[in-house]
Amino acid sequence: MFYNIIKLLIFAAMNIELLDIRAGRRAIFPVLIKGDGYNILVDASYPGTLHRIEKAIMQRGVSMEELTHVVVTHHDFDHIGSLAALKRKYPHVQVVASEQEAPYIAGKKKSLRLRQAEDLFHSLPEEERPQALRFQHLLESVETVEVDRKVKNGDLIAQGVVVVETPGHTPGHISLYMPDNKALVAGDALVFRNERLEIANPEYTLDMSAALNSIKLISSLNLNTILCYHGGAYTGDCAEALQYILGI
Protein backbone atom coordinates (compact mmCIF):
# COMPACT_ATOMS: atom_id res chain seq x y z
CA MET A 1 0.00 0.00 0.00
CA PHE A 2 1.51 3.33 -1.06
CA TYR A 3 -0.37 5.69 1.25
CA ASN A 4 -2.05 5.84 4.60
CA ILE A 5 -3.21 9.49 4.74
CA ILE A 6 -5.27 11.58 2.36
CA LYS A 7 -6.48 15.08 3.01
CA LEU A 8 -7.41 18.17 1.02
CA LEU A 9 -5.93 21.63 1.26
CA ILE A 10 -8.49 24.26 0.30
CA PHE A 11 -7.72 27.47 -1.61
CA ALA A 12 -10.44 29.95 -0.64
CA ALA A 13 -12.35 31.50 -3.54
CA MET A 14 -10.26 29.64 -6.12
CA ASN A 15 -12.27 26.48 -6.89
CA ILE A 16 -8.92 24.69 -6.90
CA GLU A 17 -8.29 21.93 -4.40
CA LEU A 18 -5.00 20.19 -3.82
CA LEU A 19 -5.22 16.46 -3.07
CA ASP A 20 -2.50 15.63 -0.55
CA ILE A 21 -1.61 11.95 -0.88
CA ARG A 22 1.06 10.80 1.56
CA ALA A 23 3.16 7.76 2.45
CA GLY A 24 5.65 8.50 5.18
CA ARG A 25 7.91 11.22 3.82
CA ARG A 26 6.58 10.86 0.28
CA ALA A 27 3.73 13.00 -0.91
CA ILE A 28 2.17 13.88 -4.23
CA PHE A 29 -0.41 16.53 -4.97
CA PRO A 30 -2.96 15.89 -7.73
CA VAL A 31 -5.27 18.87 -8.27
CA LEU A 32 -9.05 19.12 -8.57
CA ILE A 33 -10.31 22.13 -10.55
CA LYS A 34 -14.00 22.84 -10.09
CA GLY A 35 -15.83 25.11 -12.51
CA ASP A 36 -19.19 25.81 -14.10
CA GLY A 37 -20.11 22.50 -15.70
CA TYR A 38 -16.75 20.79 -15.24
CA ASN A 39 -14.60 19.05 -12.63
CA ILE A 40 -11.03 18.39 -13.75
CA LEU A 41 -8.58 16.06 -12.05
CA VAL A 42 -4.95 16.80 -12.94
CA ASP A 43 -2.84 13.63 -12.85
CA ALA A 44 -3.83 10.23 -11.54
CA SER A 45 -1.42 9.15 -8.82
CA TYR A 46 0.41 5.85 -8.39
CA PRO A 47 -0.95 2.43 -9.40
CA GLY A 48 -3.50 0.97 -7.02
CA THR A 49 -4.69 4.24 -5.51
CA LEU A 50 -7.97 4.87 -7.34
CA HIS A 51 -10.01 4.25 -4.18
CA ARG A 52 -8.03 6.95 -2.40
CA ILE A 53 -8.54 9.42 -5.25
CA GLU A 54 -12.27 8.65 -5.19
CA LYS A 55 -12.46 9.26 -1.45
CA ALA A 56 -10.57 12.54 -1.64
CA ILE A 57 -12.70 13.88 -4.49
CA MET A 58 -15.99 12.85 -2.90
CA GLN A 59 -14.96 14.44 0.41
CA ARG A 60 -15.01 17.73 -1.47
CA GLY A 61 -18.61 17.32 -2.58
CA VAL A 62 -17.89 16.10 -6.12
CA SER A 63 -19.14 12.67 -7.15
CA MET A 64 -17.04 10.66 -9.54
CA GLU A 65 -19.95 10.79 -11.97
CA GLU A 66 -19.48 14.59 -11.98
CA LEU A 67 -15.79 14.32 -12.85
CA THR A 68 -15.46 15.45 -16.48
CA HIS A 69 -11.73 15.30 -17.31
CA VAL A 70 -8.45 13.81 -16.21
CA VAL A 71 -5.61 15.92 -17.56
CA VAL A 72 -2.27 14.13 -17.62
CA THR A 73 0.71 16.46 -17.45
CA HIS A 74 3.08 13.68 -18.63
CA HIS A 75 3.43 9.91 -18.68
CA ASP A 76 5.57 9.16 -15.62
CA PHE A 77 4.18 6.28 -13.59
CA ASP A 78 3.25 8.40 -10.56
CA HIS A 79 1.05 10.54 -12.84
CA ILE A 80 -0.71 7.78 -14.83
CA GLY A 81 -0.59 4.89 -12.37
CA SER A 82 -4.34 4.78 -11.65
CA LEU A 83 -5.48 6.37 -14.92
CA ALA A 84 -6.54 3.17 -16.69
CA ALA A 85 -8.45 1.95 -13.62
CA LEU A 86 -10.23 5.30 -13.38
CA LYS A 87 -11.15 5.30 -17.07
CA ARG A 88 -12.39 1.72 -16.90
CA LYS A 89 -14.65 2.43 -13.93
CA TYR A 90 -15.75 5.89 -15.15
CA PRO A 91 -15.68 5.72 -18.97
CA HIS A 92 -17.44 9.08 -19.32
CA VAL A 93 -14.34 10.89 -18.00
CA GLN A 94 -12.29 12.38 -20.84
CA VAL A 95 -8.56 11.65 -20.73
CA VAL A 96 -6.59 14.67 -21.93
CA ALA A 97 -2.88 14.95 -22.70
CA SER A 98 -0.51 16.53 -25.18
CA GLU A 99 0.11 15.15 -28.66
CA GLN A 100 3.65 14.13 -27.68
CA GLU A 101 2.67 12.34 -24.48
CA ALA A 102 -0.35 10.48 -25.88
CA PRO A 103 1.57 7.59 -27.53
CA TYR A 104 3.40 6.85 -24.28
CA ILE A 105 0.24 6.98 -22.18
CA ALA A 106 -1.44 4.62 -24.66
CA GLY A 107 1.52 2.25 -24.74
CA LYS A 108 2.19 2.79 -28.43
CA LYS A 109 5.69 3.98 -27.59
CA LYS A 110 7.99 2.74 -24.84
CA SER A 111 8.03 4.94 -21.75
CA LEU A 112 10.88 7.43 -21.95
CA ARG A 113 11.49 6.90 -18.24
CA LEU A 114 11.84 3.15 -18.87
CA ARG A 115 14.18 3.81 -21.76
CA GLN A 116 16.24 6.10 -19.54
CA ALA A 117 16.39 3.44 -16.82
CA GLU A 118 17.47 0.78 -19.29
CA ASP A 119 20.17 3.00 -20.77
CA LEU A 120 21.62 3.75 -17.33
CA PHE A 121 21.47 0.19 -16.01
CA HIS A 122 24.88 -1.08 -17.13
CA SER A 123 26.65 2.00 -15.77
CA LEU A 124 25.33 1.34 -12.25
CA PRO A 125 27.39 -0.33 -9.51
CA GLU A 126 26.54 -3.99 -9.09
CA GLU A 127 24.90 -3.43 -5.71
CA GLU A 128 22.43 -0.91 -7.19
CA ARG A 129 21.27 -3.09 -10.06
CA PRO A 130 18.61 -5.15 -8.20
CA GLN A 131 16.81 -2.00 -7.15
CA ALA A 132 17.16 -0.60 -10.66
CA LEU A 133 15.62 -3.77 -12.09
CA ARG A 134 12.70 -3.49 -9.69
CA PHE A 135 12.14 0.07 -10.89
CA GLN A 136 12.18 -1.10 -14.51
CA HIS A 137 9.64 -3.84 -13.74
CA LEU A 138 7.43 -1.27 -12.02
CA LEU A 139 7.50 0.95 -15.09
CA GLU A 140 6.73 -2.01 -17.34
CA SER A 141 3.74 -2.96 -15.19
CA VAL A 142 1.88 0.36 -15.53
CA GLU A 143 -1.41 -0.14 -17.36
CA THR A 144 -1.84 1.99 -20.46
CA VAL A 145 -4.95 3.84 -21.66
CA GLU A 146 -5.99 5.67 -24.81
CA VAL A 147 -6.05 9.46 -24.73
CA ASP A 148 -9.45 10.88 -25.71
CA ARG A 149 -8.31 14.42 -26.46
CA LYS A 150 -4.88 15.65 -27.51
CA VAL A 151 -4.09 19.28 -26.77
CA LYS A 152 -1.47 21.89 -27.57
CA ASN A 153 -0.30 25.23 -26.23
CA GLY A 154 -3.12 27.72 -25.74
CA ASP A 155 -5.97 25.20 -25.94
CA LEU A 156 -8.81 25.54 -23.44
CA ILE A 157 -9.57 22.42 -21.41
CA ALA A 158 -12.64 24.25 -20.10
CA GLN A 159 -13.57 27.86 -19.52
CA GLY A 160 -10.69 29.56 -17.73
CA VAL A 161 -8.30 26.57 -17.89
CA VAL A 162 -5.56 27.03 -20.48
CA VAL A 163 -2.92 24.55 -21.66
CA VAL A 164 0.69 25.74 -21.39
CA GLU A 165 3.33 23.56 -23.02
CA THR A 166 6.21 23.13 -20.55
CA PRO A 167 8.60 20.56 -22.04
CA GLY A 168 11.84 19.51 -20.42
CA HIS A 169 10.99 17.01 -17.71
CA THR A 170 9.53 15.08 -20.65
CA PRO A 171 9.16 16.35 -24.24
CA GLY A 172 5.37 16.67 -24.10
CA HIS A 173 4.90 17.91 -20.54
CA ILE A 174 2.03 20.38 -20.10
CA SER A 175 0.87 22.67 -17.31
CA LEU A 176 -2.50 24.36 -16.78
CA TYR A 177 -2.89 28.12 -16.35
CA MET A 178 -5.94 29.73 -14.75
CA PRO A 179 -5.55 33.46 -15.40
CA ASP A 180 -8.63 34.46 -13.39
CA ASN A 181 -7.09 32.80 -10.33
CA LYS A 182 -3.50 33.74 -11.21
CA ALA A 183 -2.65 30.07 -10.64
CA LEU A 184 -0.61 27.44 -12.50
CA VAL A 185 -0.83 23.68 -12.10
CA ALA A 186 2.81 22.93 -12.89
CA GLY A 187 2.95 19.14 -12.78
CA ASP A 188 6.68 18.34 -12.68
CA ALA A 189 7.83 21.47 -14.47
CA LEU A 190 8.65 22.72 -10.97
CA VAL A 191 8.86 21.31 -7.47
CA PHE A 192 8.30 23.03 -4.12
CA ARG A 193 11.04 21.85 -1.80
CA ASN A 194 12.94 23.30 1.14
CA GLU A 195 10.53 26.24 1.26
CA ARG A 196 11.28 27.35 -2.29
CA LEU A 197 10.55 26.57 -5.91
CA GLU A 198 13.12 24.47 -7.73
CA ILE A 199 13.47 22.83 -11.09
CA ALA A 200 12.36 19.20 -11.05
CA ASN A 201 15.06 16.66 -10.18
CA PRO A 202 17.72 17.11 -12.89
CA GLU A 203 18.31 13.35 -12.84
CA TYR A 204 14.81 12.88 -14.22
CA THR A 205 14.69 15.95 -16.44
CA LEU A 206 15.24 14.68 -19.95
CA ASP A 207 16.08 18.06 -21.53
CA MET A 208 17.41 20.67 -19.12
CA SER A 209 17.61 23.42 -21.73
CA ALA A 210 13.94 22.93 -22.62
CA ALA A 211 13.04 22.82 -18.92
CA LEU A 212 14.70 26.20 -18.31
CA ASN A 213 12.93 27.67 -21.33
CA SER A 214 9.65 26.42 -19.86
CA ILE A 215 10.43 28.22 -16.60
CA LYS A 216 11.09 31.39 -18.61
CA LEU A 217 7.66 30.98 -20.16
CA ILE A 218 6.05 30.40 -16.76
CA SER A 219 7.77 33.51 -15.43
CA SER A 220 5.95 35.57 -18.08
CA LEU A 221 2.57 34.61 -16.59
CA ASN A 222 0.76 36.62 -13.93
CA LEU A 223 0.90 34.21 -10.99
CA ASN A 224 0.14 34.27 -7.29
CA THR A 225 0.11 30.49 -6.83
CA ILE A 226 2.06 27.61 -8.39
CA LEU A 227 0.76 24.12 -7.63
CA CYS A 228 3.52 21.52 -7.83
CA TYR A 229 2.85 17.78 -7.98
CA HIS A 230 5.80 17.30 -5.65
CA GLY A 231 5.70 19.75 -2.80
CA GLY A 232 2.24 21.31 -3.12
CA ALA A 233 1.32 24.97 -3.31
CA TYR A 234 3.82 27.80 -3.55
CA THR A 235 2.15 31.11 -2.64
CA GLY A 236 5.16 33.36 -2.23
CA ASP A 237 6.52 35.84 -4.77
CA CYS A 238 6.31 33.64 -7.86
CA ALA A 239 8.16 36.03 -10.17
CA GLU A 240 11.08 36.37 -7.76
CA ALA A 241 11.24 32.61 -7.14
CA LEU A 242 11.32 31.84 -10.86
CA GLN A 243 13.95 34.49 -11.53
CA TYR A 244 16.11 32.90 -8.83
CA ILE A 245 15.95 29.54 -10.62
CA LEU A 246 16.92 31.23 -13.89
CA GLY A 247 19.78 33.13 -12.25
CA ILE A 248 18.30 36.51 -13.08
Residue pairs with C-beta under 8 A, 6 or more apart in sequence:
1 23
1 48
2 21
2 23
2 26
2 46
2 48
2 49
3 21
3 22
3 23
3 46
3 49
3 52
4 22
4 23
5 20
5 21
5 22
5 23
6 19
6 20
6 21
6 22
6 52
6 55
6 56
7 20
7 56
8 17
8 18
8 19
8 20
8 56
8 59
8 60
9 17
9 18
9 20
9 232
9 233
10 17
11 17
11 18
11 183
11 225
11 233
14 181
14 183
14 225
15 33
15 34
15 35
15 181
16 31
16 32
16 33
16 34
16 178
16 181
16 183
16 185
16 225
16 227
17 31
17 32
17 34
17 60
18 29
18 30
18 31
18 32
18 227
18 232
18 233
19 29
19 30
19 31
19 32
19 53
19 56
19 57
20 27
20 29
20 232
21 27
21 28
21 29
21 30
21 45
21 49
21 52
21 53
21 56
27 230
27 231
27 232
28 43
28 45
28 46
28 78
28 229
28 230
29 227
29 228
29 229
29 230
29 231
29 232
29 233
30 41
30 42
30 43
30 44
30 45
30 53
30 229
31 41
31 42
31 43
31 185
31 227
32 39
32 40
32 41
32 42
32 56
32 57
32 60
32 62
33 39
33 40
33 42
33 158
33 161
33 176
33 178
33 185
34 40
34 60
34 62
35 158
35 159
35 160
35 161
36 159
37 68
37 158
37 159
38 68
38 69
38 157
38 158
38 159
38 161
39 57
39 62
39 66
39 67
39 68
39 69
40 67
40 68
40 69
40 70
40 71
40 157
40 158
40 161
40 176
41 53
41 57
41 67
41 69
41 70
41 71
42 70
42 71
42 73
42 176
42 185
42 187
43 70
43 71
43 72
43 73
43 79
43 80
43 187
43 229
44 53
44 70
44 72
44 79
44 80
44 81
44 82
44 83
44 86
45 52
45 53
45 78
45 79
45 81
45 82
46 77
46 78
46 81
46 82
47 77
47 81
47 82
47 141
47 142
47 143
48 81
48 82
49 81
49 82
50 82
50 85
50 86
50 89
53 82
53 86
54 64
57 64
57 67
58 64
64 89
64 90
65 90
65 92
67 90
67 93
68 93
68 94
68 158
69 93
69 94
69 95
69 96
69 157
69 158
70 83
70 86
70 87
70 93
70 94
70 95
70 96
71 96
71 97
71 157
71 174
71 176
72 79
72 80
72 83
72 95
72 96
72 97
72 101
72 105
72 147
73 79
73 173
73 174
73 175
73 185
73 187
73 188
73 189
73 229
74 97
74 101
74 169
74 170
74 172
74 173
74 174
74 187
74 188
75 97
75 101
75 104
75 105
75 111
75 112
75 113
75 170
75 172
76 113
76 170
76 188
76 204
77 111
77 113
77 138
77 139
77 142
78 229
79 187
79 188
79 229
80 105
80 142
80 145
81 142
83 95
83 105
83 143
83 145
84 143
84 144
84 145
85 143
86 93
87 93
87 95
87 145
94 148
94 149
95 105
95 145
95 146
95 147
95 148
95 149
96 147
96 148
96 149
96 150
96 151
96 157
97 105
97 147
97 149
97 150
97 151
97 172
97 174
98 150
98 151
98 152
98 163
98 165
98 172
98 173
98 174
99 150
99 151
99 152
99 172
100 167
100 170
100 171
100 172
101 147
101 170
101 172
101 173
101 174
102 147
102 150
102 172
103 109
104 110
104 111
104 112
104 172
105 144
105 145
105 147
106 144
106 145
106 146
106 147
107 144
111 139
111 142
112 170
112 171
112 206
113 139
113 170
113 204
114 136
114 139
114 140
116 204
116 206
117 132
117 135
117 136
117 139
118 136
120 132
121 129
121 132
121 133
121 136
124 132
151 157
151 163
151 174
152 163
152 165
153 163
153 164
153 165
154 162
154 163
155 162
155 163
156 162
156 163
157 163
157 176
160 178
160 179
160 180
160 181
161 176
161 177
161 178
162 176
162 177
162 178
162 179
163 174
163 175
163 176
163 177
164 174
164 175
164 176
164 177
164 184
164 217
164 218
164 221
165 172
165 173
165 174
165 214
166 173
166 174
166 175
166 186
166 187
166 189
166 214
166 217
166 218
167 173
167 207
167 210
167 211
167 213
167 214
168 189
168 200
168 205
168 206
168 207
168 208
168 209
168 210
168 211
168 212
168 213
168 214
169 187
169 188
169 189
169 200
169 204
169 205
169 206
169 211
170 206
171 206
171 207
171 210
173 187
173 188
173 189
173 214
174 187
175 184
175 185
175 186
175 187
175 189
175 218
176 184
176 185
177 183
177 184
177 221
178 184
178 185
179 221
179 222
181 224
181 225
182 222
182 223
182 224
182 225
183 223
183 224
183 225
183 226
183 227
184 218
184 221
184 223
184 225
184 226
184 227
185 227
186 218
186 226
186 227
186 228
186 229
187 228
187 229
188 200
188 204
188 228
188 229
188 230
189 200
189 211
189 214
189 215
189 218
190 197
190 198
190 199
190 200
190 215
190 218
190 226
190 228
190 234
190 245
191 197
191 198
191 199
191 200
191 201
191 228
191 229
191 230
191 231
192 198
192 226
192 228
192 230
192 231
192 232
192 233
192 234
193 230
193 231
196 234
196 236
196 241
196 244
197 226
197 228
197 234
197 238
197 241
197 242
197 244
197 245
198 245
199 205
199 208
199 211
199 212
199 215
199 245
200 211
200 230
202 208
205 211
212 245
212 246
215 242
215 245
215 246
216 246
218 226
218 242
219 238
219 239
219 242
219 243
219 246
223 238
223 239
224 235
224 238
225 233
225 234
225 235
225 238
226 233
226 234
226 238
226 241
227 233
227 234
228 234
234 241
